[in-house]
């Protein structure tokens, strides 16, 4: 037998170095044996690819909020307990650590702060009920989302969203007064109901701003709307009921163009001189607002009417 060339041996027959003792071997779940949901999820760590990433995410979540497996009355399930495992003492002291956090007792008692972030399409989906549970039971410290992530919650209190298909034709949907969000459809009447609900509230808020000097910010607006909706299905109702949680809008510059849904229609004769949010000081007159959003295009801004992929109304 001829000897292997050195170049080939160097490229192919490289001797493997020993792996660490705690290296995880790849092995999937064995479905020939009974598996509980807990055992199935635990097996994800050894599957590889995105399953292992999901396992890592589960581990991080368990460090934030303790998840206990319960089996009452022969039923298997999970229960979230407000017991956050992570402590500041779990990590080494950083070179620039503030003096207040050098005390071992303080580090051992400092828990994590959990921010829940999501986009509006997730609020439109069935994940909304999960968000509502987390907020209702005080499992998150703050909510950060977009303007659509606020309004969709209230809209779903006023009307239903339905399962559809990603491939539905936008032009046909528009003729039927339907809005497509991915594979969901929302009747246009829901958005009209939302506007009818929110306009009187904004009228009252504007009056309070004029007569009482109330300064409105994104979080105080959301807090007020959560109070006004008075519906236990709403995420922001529970944000209002469970202080000190304060949701905030994810955009840094809440202008009229970005948040037309939170501003009253000029045809209701509201004398707006400044944006509702004090973060924006640029004057926005009724004349400019009415030019950009004429009454027959409240839901379909200019330039979007002919698109095949049916956009959400009020998109800019």
Secondary structure, DSSP 8 states (H G I E B T S, - for coil): -----HHHHHHT--------TT--------TTS---HHHHHHHGGGT-HHHHHHHHHHHHHHHHSEEEEE-GGG--EEEEES----BGGGS---TT--GGG-SHHHHHH-B---EEEE-HHHHHSTHHHHHHHHHHTT--SEEEE-HHHHHHHHHHHHS-EEE--TT--HHHHHHTTEEEETTEEEEHHHHHHHHHHHHHHHHHHHHHHHHH-----HHHHHHHHHHHH--TT-HHHHHHHSTT---EES-S---TTT-GGGS--GGG-----S-SSTT--S---HHHHHHHS-GGGSSS-TT-TT-SS---TT--
